[in-house]
Amino acid sequence: MKNEIIEVHGRKWLVREATSREEADHAIAMAMCTGSVGSKHTETIGDVKTVTADVVRLNDDGTECKPHQ
């Protein structure tokens, strides 16, 4: 998956990239549980780091939510 918008529990999320819908759903669940606006999961095998999921919640106007500072 890449640059797809999905809806989870009434909120829209941008999947910047994910190896599968399951990985995207897992990253979204982790973000929701921690109160975050996004989540990025990686996997390292040997010296190769791979992004398994990178997601961000979208505002009502379609822009990406920014973390509170």
N, C-alpha and C positions, 0 to 999 in steps of 0.2 A: 504494500500500500504506500502511496506517496501523494501528499497534498490532497487528501480526501477529507471531507467534512462528514462527521457522523454525529448522531444524537444519542445521548445516554442520559436517562432519567430527566428528560426535558431540557437538557443543556447541550449546546452544540460545541463540539471539539474538533480542532484541526489536527489531523494526523499528518505531521510533517513527513514522517516516514515510519514504517513498521514492517517487520518481516511477515506478519500475519494479523488478521483481525483479532485473534486471541491475545497476541502481544499488545496490541493497541488497547484493547479492553482492560488488560491487566495494568498497564501504565495509567489509564484513566482512573481505575479503581484506587490505585495507590495515591494519585493526586487528590482524589475526593476524600479519602480517609485522612490525609494529612492536612487538608484545607488549602492545598496548593492550587495554583492556576495551571500547572503543567508538570510534566514528568519526562525524564529521559533515561532510558534503560540501555545499558551496554553489556556486551559479553566479550571477554578476552580469551582467545584460544591461541596458545603460544605467544607470539608477539603481535598478533592481529586483533585489533579492537574493532568490534562491529556494533553498530547501533541496532538494537532489536526493536525499540519503540521510542518515538519522540512526539509527544502530544502537548497541545496547549488549548485551554478553554477559550471560547470566543465570546465577546460581548454581543449584545442584541443587534448592534450595527454591523457585526461581522469582523470587527477588528479583534486582534489578540489581546487577551487580558494581560495586564502587567502586574508583576508581584508588588505587594505593598512594601514600601521602604520604611 
